[in-house]
Amino acid sequence: MPACIVPPYPGLGDGQGLQQQLHALGVILEKETNMTVQLHAQPYDLSATGFYFEAHEEYIEKASALRNDHGDRVEEFEIQFIDGNAIDGALADAIDLSQANLKTYFAAIEAWDDHDKTRVIIAVGECGYDFDTDTQPGDFDVDIYHLNSLRELAEQFVEDGLFGDIPERLAPYLDYDAIARDLGHDYSETEIGGQRLIYRCA
């Protein structure tokens, strides 16, 4: 049976929890195909000209050969995201892409699927976790829901019974907006790669 890409399903969250539920149903997750990213190395030395690159090896080759107007080697660059998948751009922003983590970034966009990238983007960019050379998505304890608003999260929690067993005749009288405001103390809304998400940092 061929592998298939499974879109996020509202209410199941994301990351390992979603994958475990899908595997339990016999569904195989396939890493989504990444388009090539284009980055730019902008020298801090104003007498040198920057260059574009699409792989770490290409960066090393071009950086090693670059000289400024005086013939001196250029060693320090600002790394800029130019083109590619929106989520890869969001990952670059979240980890503050630089020469120090460039190799790790290229490895991550190649190995991680969008669920993994989203988890790291929220953990590092929103929750304040550190991003190191050995960072893995499973290192972070973050709850993520593929929902558009805190009100939708409130409705989901009521439906799932998280607030107890509510009689059906009383359900129409629930103040979901008030519940959403209370949830806002622990949960936050964000948008990554054009998709609205709700998350909670542990």
Buried (B, 14 or more C-beta within 10 A) or exposed (E): EEEEEBEBEEBBBBBEEBBEEBEEEEBEBEBEEBEEBEBBBBBEBEEBEBBBBBEBEBBEEBBEEBEBEEEEEBEEBEBBBEBBBEBBBBBBEBBEBEBEBBBBBBEBBEEBBBBBBBBBBBBBBBBEBEBEEEBEBEBBEBBBBBBBEBBBBBBBBBEEEEEEEEEEEEEEEBEBEEBBEEBBEEBBBBEBBEBBBBBBBE
